[in-house]
Amino acid sequence: MEMSAAAGGLGTAGHRQHSGTVRRRLWGGLRQQWKLLGLFEIDQQHEFYSLTCMMKEGLAAATQNNVNSAPTNELADDDYRLEVTQIHKDFTMETFAGPVFASLRGSLGMTEQEYQQSLCSENCYLQFISNSKSKADFFLTNDKRFFLKTQNKREIKFLLANLNIYIEHLRKFPHSLLVKFLGVHRIKIPHRRKKYFIVMQSVFYPDERINARYDIKGCEVSRWTEPAPEGSQIIVVLKDLNFEGQYVILDRQRPWLLQQVEIDTHFLRRLNVLDYSLLLAHQPLHHDERHQSLSFATLIMRTKKSMNPGSSPIQAGITPVPGTVLEDDSTLNLSETDCSFLEQLQARVASSVGTIQTCPEHSGPGSDAAELPDFKAQNRRLLPNLKNPLHVVDGPEQRYFIGIIDIFTVYSFKKRLEHLWKRLRHPGRSFSTVSPQTYCLRLCHWVQDHTK
């Protein structure tokens, strides 16, 4: 009896010791993972230094072609299928649908010189290591304005096959929350695998004061991330369950957001896509940014930012995607028609604050400022005076950065099998792999339930 008790005691002690060892290993592994999360400068000792140098050299040559050439008046079908190969000393780089992406960049208010300077500056790229399950490599330009992400061939083919539809969606809904793809390229290095990569606008830009980042899919299985230790500089992207009990507080901007999320997710549903994410981040507004009155001068600035400038030197000769973002205040010369429209807009805002969230599609002599349905149908809003206004929505106390990313997963036969398997494994719980229709509706419901 005593021997049994002693054996039991030893077993309990042994179990406690084993549990303690396991906990220490898990904690040690977690701390090691935390050390890896974040941004790392890709210097000469970095494993990706050679690759990123090739990316820079290739992008410099590819964008120089656009700097030197006159803007394209209209995109032709051949522009979407165009592949341009440039030969460099140690590699070749192919650029896909170059005129299409150049046109899109121009419509977002970027000059080719500005784009080239950001991508090809002497400053090192930054490697972004996140807690994402993606096998892709993520790089950021040193100013953190653009992401470069490696993609597999299937994903690139999907994007290029649907590029026309994607561009048309951005034309129809210029304030779309969909991530803005700015270039698609392939690097060939002798005796090594080809590398496909895309260039995208960063949703979280500028990021200096962002104090929390979330990746939202609208489900619960595997949607919790251990937050970084307090005071840590580690960048941890949190998930759905981390956000529970919180709200995106927008007040008068909420109806716009609900409608735009619905528009964008229904577009992805038509593409038979699932597993995309709603990126969300927030930062406190400065005191002078809170409860701003919509003065006439502010209305002029924000309305012109939300419209096609027409006279912008950036857009000379281009038929731009609506919603151009301007950096230069000198282009804000208003016609009498503009002023007439703005006076109407100011009167409406004065009588019903927050009901006007959209702006006219065209301005200038001959435009009809009273035709609100056209731009209302495009779900426009008054854009904030920031460099990244299409992804920024200001509430009364917080500034929110919002965008939809990772739109390459098609609901294939393999995904259908995965859906059936997860139904058996997680009965009664919500998980990521569901039909595009269910995914779309669920994310819309999440936004509706977590906004005020």
Buried (B, 14 or more C-beta within 10 A) or exposed (E): EEEEEEEEEEEEEEEEEEEEEEEEEEEEEEEEBBEEBBBBEBEEEBEBBBBBBBBBBBBBBBBBBBEEEEBBEEBEEEBBEEEBEBEEEEBBBBBBBBBBBBBBBBBBBBBBEBBBBBBBBEEBBBBBBBBBEEEBBBBBBBBBBBBBBBBEEEBBEBBBEBBBEBBEBBBBBBBBBBBBBBBBBBBBBEEEEEBBBBBBBBBBBBBEEBEBBBBBBBBBBBBEBEEBEEEEEBBBBBBBEBBEEEEBBBBBBBBBBBBBBBBBBBBBBEBBBBBBBBBBBBBEBEEEEEEEEBEEEBBBBBBBBBBBBBEBEBBEEBBBBBBBBBEEEEBBEBBEBBEBBBEBBBEEBEEEEEEBBBBBBBBBEEBEBEEBEEBBEBBBBBBBBBEBBBBBBBBEEBBBBBBBBBBBBBBEEEBEEBBEEBBEEBEEEBBBBBBBEBBBBBBBEBBEEBBE
